[in-house]
């Protein structure tokens, strides 16, 4: 029966967000009792695909999707996640959605509690029924038993280790009688290795009970161990749909990242003469929520463009933010041979470092002020520029004309589309805002510039302009650049060396010409594991 | 036409409506036998009296600390300055500017402490400020009784110690600013030149300050504290400076108010004074994190204008004596209205 109609199938699913295609003609099936590993880089389209499956409102709000999603051959188009739950699809999210003050049982049976009628029902109706705690506990225990794990039904969620929270989430999904498809989005990301082991074990147990599972993970070896079949997404396209047997982590890694490099390397790049070490980072740790850096050491040479890549959440963003003093950090950093104080943005800026933040709107811009303010502010505060004496030098006030000139210069240079230099930053498009952020950093004339996700969320034309501006600053003004980006392709096109960060550490530093699969392996944190195997 | 519409949008409908209402009150005044010239003089006077208070709101708004509901600290410092100056028996300009000089160190100290506190409660500044302000006023109620003032003009006559609730500044520095270069036109109309000049001077200094490096940094802190921090600005330091500045202006403000009003009011009098200033600047069109000199002038004028005209016109129209009741209703109504209008510039 399963042969004729797969349990779940995606047929030619295409989705774009404002003409930015994120899913292109994706087709694959899922059979009952099968575990499907879904892998891809950040932005490959995994999350969007799952949102379509769940009928999340964001999909409909952005113009819906083309193609069909079928369950047992019938097309479904869920209007909301509730319909998806109704149809037997369960989802375990990356972030826990549990109530901390409730027990395991209460969380598992949330909104599906068993009721016991009381005398008051006769008068006030069903709303005054009381919870049937014994029945609830039985059901919770049954769900936990199906998972095959040890969980105390009476522990408060707030007092559990993370692993148990993850299991509670899964138990809640399988408690629903009709759950046939379970989607797990990075379920092992927060787990220790032994906990992950137990989780994979219970997934197989669930699959044996004819529940189909979509398993999304960046930990490729786990996917290969637990999944029956593997679907690889890259740039919104399905690039591989294969049984897992015989596939190695290296294969998957190269499928994930292997793409035509569109931004071609400038040929003269390799001949760039590099100077002495400019920045030496030793044992840096940074406490940046979601991007923790644990122990990072590297050196950047004068005149170099140094790339830092890696998957989201592994700590690559923490490195520039930590060095620039925006988040608590520790370790030793030497700049031009002298130690650089940590946790003091001003001292770092005064020493000639600059930063273009990945968080444009939050950190990078004064949204309510004009472009002239945005550009000149840091230069004014750090270098004392754009101030003119008044009342015979008694006070120094803003030199509005100088600020205007500066702004006009950069508007021309970076082709910033705006109505006037005084236009508010929030009125510009994302790409132009990014150019303003770059201009602000250039205006301070830094010796070393950190650029974090310079092309995130901007269109292709603006991307090229931004990357060209960085290259030009490097070649013409001799600015050393450390570029942090999720886009490997872009790092390979611009940088002289690329470091890959994994779990808060540098997994390796590669030449941009290195094999793509090597990058993929480093990103998936597989290098160490592989070497261990070879040894 | 488009320019006009743009002008109207910039100025804001609430201000236009209040302004038209004020004009209406002026037009209606002669019919109920309220003299227009006396009314205008009154409005000008009250505008000057309260202008510095409204100005005191600006630095804290610009630095993102919100509206200074704790202006009472500035007022307390000002009262200390006023009573000390009187205790020393200083008269005339020496008395007034001496009072400012004596109040300044208290204002700086109180502002510094108050700023420290506000830095610890980011996001909740306004509620905390209000209650701390109240507590400060209440604490001073004890101190006014205990502090060893001896000037017979100030202490209770029967006990010989403890300050009176109301102390006249007559004979010391009554109307010292108001009468400076005052222009008298007819019996009822006087332009308090000195007062207006002083307020204008304060506003000009504030305008200038906001254009300095520090002032620019302060504005940036209010606009986006994280951006400011990433540009090497100490957010807490800027906020503290703004609070100190606001408190000092509060101290100057109460002295300007007293010299025009004629009395030093102690004990619970400062309790609700911050509210009027808060309401005025909001009516002037300031948001919680952006305020300009124009907001100050327009706000002080509209708020005080309405507060002057409504009771007198309505009172005369109804031929009863309930001006005080109407004044309370109008001023609290305006405060209520203004607080519902408070907006964040960033949206």
Interface residues (C-beta under 8 A of the other chain):
Chain A: X324 X326 X345 X346 X347 X348 X349 X350 X355 X357 X359 X362 X363 X364 X365 X366 X367 X368 X369 X373 X377 X378 X380 X381 X382 X384 X387 X390 X395 X396 X397 X398 X426
Chain B: X208 X211 X212 X213 X216 X217 X219 X220 X223 X224 X226 X227 X229 X230 X231 X232 X233 X234 X289 X290 X345 X346
